[in-house]
């Protein structure tokens, strides 16, 4: 690295540090203790959580240009607000598949899984590939991330992709409310955008060993909708 390049790197690095510090100040100024208490009461616990609203975090995100190094720093901090902002500020074209898998492995909360899927994962050029891999993993959060991606890209996906998703949809019987509703949403959207899938969906639901009759009825209600 020559002198000019080194000088440029130091300047860029300092700029990222300043933006990172600025964002952390905005987060701290927007903290909401009551929101944190509410999350904890519901069993939603983060290593670091200041209870900043999603609306406010979206406002903060608009104050900065997308930047990979900045997004990386925010994500590595592990705080709820920082991880959400990292997803908003990561440039799509600078986020490789291997890094996406690293981020998925770092997610432990349903909220983060759904927001990062919405803000970042579902917009990636390899979103379909990522979703297919995650849906085949035996862990709950990666599976949830895969479903969150699928729900957002189903309308533009081809039949082959949707068929693969159907095959994976109930392979893992995770007892998770978010996963249940994502499954339902995917099938409901599929019936609406691709009605020729109705017979396949009916066969799928009839073959699933649901944990109870209430769950079976919840999904079977989908079928008469499009008759």
PyMOL commands that set and color helices and strands:
alter all, ss='L'
color gray80, all
select helices_A, chain A and resi 3-29+33-41+54-61+68-77+80-89+92-94+97-106+110-119+121-123+127-135+140-156+159-168+177-193+195-207+213-225
alter helices_A, ss='H'
color red, helices_A
deselect
rebuild
show_as cartoon
